[in-house]
Amino acid sequence: MSGPSDSTRGLGRVMTWLGALALLGVLWMFFSNQLEQRYNPNRDLVVMPGAASELVLQRNRMGHYVAPGTINGQPVVFLLDTGATQVSVPAHLGSALGLTPGAPGQVMTANGPVTVRSTVIAELGLGPFLAREVRGHLNPGMRDDQVLLGMSVLKHLEFHQRGDTLILRAHGG
């Protein structure tokens, strides 16, 4: 009785490798989705501006509030930062978001002083809230795509934290 031919064994190895690669791909997609959900539990939040008077956010595993939003109609991810005076946009996102670099200025960050460029955000959306002509800056020290949502926007909102939930309301709402 003869065994499998060399070509049959070769095809079997190729199929085994392809199956293993497909399994790794599926596992990567599953765990990538799980990690993203832990980082941004509000990522699937869909609220049209003007649709409601409050926004409810869940805190992520690192203790931060992260939420989807828009700058000049383009989608962004905001990290709510009450320690930031203005909206801080990674400089590499500036042109894609329609932001014009203005005068240079110095800001103090958690990583030390950074020279930024001032900018004005024509329209910023966070859930049901829409802000116009928001002061911000383009920060070349920020390497990821996350935008720090500072007090130049948050000062217009009331916020109340209860456990791992943050409720944002328009003043007087």
Secondary structure, 3 states (H helix, E strand, C coil): CCCCCHHHHHHHHHHHHHHHHHHHHHHHHHHHHHHHHHHCCCCCCCCCCCCCCEEEEECCCCCCCEEEEEECCEEEEEEECCCCCCEEEEHHHCCCCCCCCCCEEEEEECCEEEEEEEEEEEEEEECCEEEEEEEEEEECCCCCCEEEECHHHHCCEEEEEECCEEEEEECCC
